[in-house]
Amino acid sequence: MPSLLLAVLLAAPPDDLQAIGVVLSGNPLRSVAVLRSAGRSRLVAVGETAFGGKVALVGKDVVHLDFEGTKLELRLTTAVTRADAVPLAARAAPPPAPAPAAAAPPGAKTMERAEVQRRLGQEVPRILAETTAVPVMDEGRVAGLALTRVPEASLLTDAGLQAGDVLTEINGTVIDSLASLMALYPRLQGAAELQAVVLRNGQPVRISVTLR
């Protein structure tokens, strides 16, 4: 009986669990939810698990989770939604001319991992609300995301990103949608270094952040 009770408790959703944002994809299986509990924020794709529950569905204003058979519906506490290349393609800017290699970094940065985690917990809602990314099309495919708006004095600007940058790659992964960008977050949590390639004024620039 004690082991059964423990299993039930472990499968129960946290009392303070919230859905604070979503990233909607043209492919529902690539949509991402932003969940928050105990001061921590997680970006979780459909089918992935966070805070003990598996994300079953991500909608415009709702997230469905499965806690070992117990269904939970979370309504967004912050009305923040983003769409990927499917609805935004018509607004995409012309692709910049490609260059063979990235330019030298404008200055590698070092950040404390604990401080980054703390700031993420505070800034995720603002970043989602104030960042605008438009897919850049090249021969019918998404070649990157143009950051037309980036919140000032945020982790994004402190890491070296600027409004107007076209984000094309992070740690070797090609960025072909906003959903794929957000889905990278769980995999980057244990990384010692973050390497991003952006096109800035038509020239590739490598941004490097070391986490310690």
SVG drawing of the C-alpha trace seen along z (x, -y; Angstrom):
<svg xmlns="http://www.w3.org/2000/svg" viewBox="-9 -47 46 49">
<polyline fill="none" stroke="black" stroke-width="0.4" points="0.0,0.0 2.7,-2.6 4.3,-2.0 1.0,-2.4 0.4,-5.7 3.9,-6.9 3.1,-6.0 -0.1,-8.0 1.7,-11.0 4.5,-10.9 1.9,-10.8 0.0,-13.8 0.5,-17.2 2.2,-19.9 -0.3,-22.3 1.4,-25.3 1.8,-24.0 1.0,-26.7 1.0,-26.9 2.5,-30.4 2.9,-30.2 2.7,-28.0 4.5,-27.9 2.1,-26.6 3.4,-24.7 1.7,-23.8 2.5,-20.2 0.6,-19.7 3.3,-17.2 5.9,-20.0 4.0,-22.4 5.7,-23.4 4.3,-24.4 6.0,-26.6 5.2,-25.2 6.2,-26.6 6.3,-25.1 8.3,-25.7 10.0,-28.8 11.3,-26.7 10.2,-27.1 10.4,-24.3 9.8,-24.2 8.1,-20.9 7.1,-19.5 4.1,-17.2 5.0,-13.7 7.7,-15.0 7.5,-14.9 7.9,-17.7 7.0,-18.0 5.8,-14.4 3.3,-14.8 3.4,-14.1 2.2,-16.8 -0.6,-15.3 -1.8,-18.4 -0.8,-22.0 -3.6,-24.3 -4.0,-28.0 -4.9,-28.7 -4.8,-25.3 -2.3,-22.5 -3.3,-18.9 -1.1,-16.7 -1.3,-13.1 -0.1,-12.1 -0.1,-8.3 -3.7,-8.2 -4.8,-11.4 -5.7,-14.0 -5.0,-17.6 -6.1,-20.7 -4.1,-23.9 -5.5,-27.2 -2.8,-29.7 -2.1,-32.1 -0.4,-34.5 -2.0,-34.9 1.1,-34.4 1.1,-32.5 3.4,-32.2 3.1,-30.5 5.8,-29.0 6.5,-29.3 3.1,-28.1 1.1,-31.2 4.0,-33.7 5.6,-32.7 3.7,-35.4 5.4,-38.0 8.9,-36.6 11.6,-39.0 13.9,-38.1 16.8,-35.9 20.2,-37.5 23.0,-36.4 24.7,-33.3 28.4,-33.4 30.7,-30.5 31.8,-30.8 30.9,-32.7 32.9,-35.7 35.0,-35.9 32.9,-36.1 32.2,-39.7 33.3,-38.5 32.6,-35.3 30.6,-35.7 30.6,-33.7 27.5,-33.4 26.8,-31.6 24.4,-28.7 22.5,-29.3 22.0,-33.0 20.8,-32.0 18.3,-29.6 17.1,-32.2 16.6,-34.8 14.8,-32.4 12.3,-31.8 11.6,-35.5 12.0,-36.4 10.3,-33.6 6.9,-35.3 8.4,-38.6 10.7,-37.0 7.7,-35.2 5.5,-38.3 8.1,-40.7 10.2,-38.7 9.0,-38.7 10.5,-36.2 9.7,-36.0 10.7,-33.0 13.1,-33.8 12.4,-31.7 15.1,-30.5 13.9,-28.5 10.8,-27.4 12.3,-26.4 12.9,-28.2 16.5,-29.4 16.3,-31.0 14.3,-33.2 14.6,-37.0 14.4,-38.5 12.6,-41.7 12.0,-42.5 14.1,-41.5 13.4,-42.7 16.1,-45.0 18.1,-44.1 17.0,-40.4 19.0,-37.2 18.7,-37.3 20.4,-40.7 22.9,-39.9 23.9,-36.8 24.6,-39.0 21.5,-38.8 20.2,-42.0 17.0,-43.0 17.5,-42.3 19.6,-39.2 18.6,-36.1 19.1,-33.1 20.2,-30.1 21.8,-27.6 22.3,-26.7 24.9,-24.1 24.9,-22.6 21.1,-22.4 19.5,-24.3 16.7,-26.6 13.8,-26.0 10.9,-27.1 10.2,-28.9 8.9,-25.6 12.2,-23.8 14.0,-26.7 11.9,-26.5 12.1,-22.7 15.9,-22.9 15.8,-24.4 15.5,-21.1 18.5,-19.7 20.6,-22.7 20.1,-22.8 23.2,-20.6 25.4,-22.2 28.6,-23.8 28.7,-26.1 26.1,-27.6 27.1,-28.4 24.7,-30.4 25.2,-31.5 23.2,-34.6 23.2,-36.7 23.8,-40.3 23.8,-42.9 24.1,-40.0 27.2,-38.6 27.3,-35.4 28.4,-36.1 29.1,-33.4 27.8,-34.1 29.4,-32.1 28.2,-31.8 30.0,-29.6 28.0,-28.4 29.9,-27.6"/>
</svg>
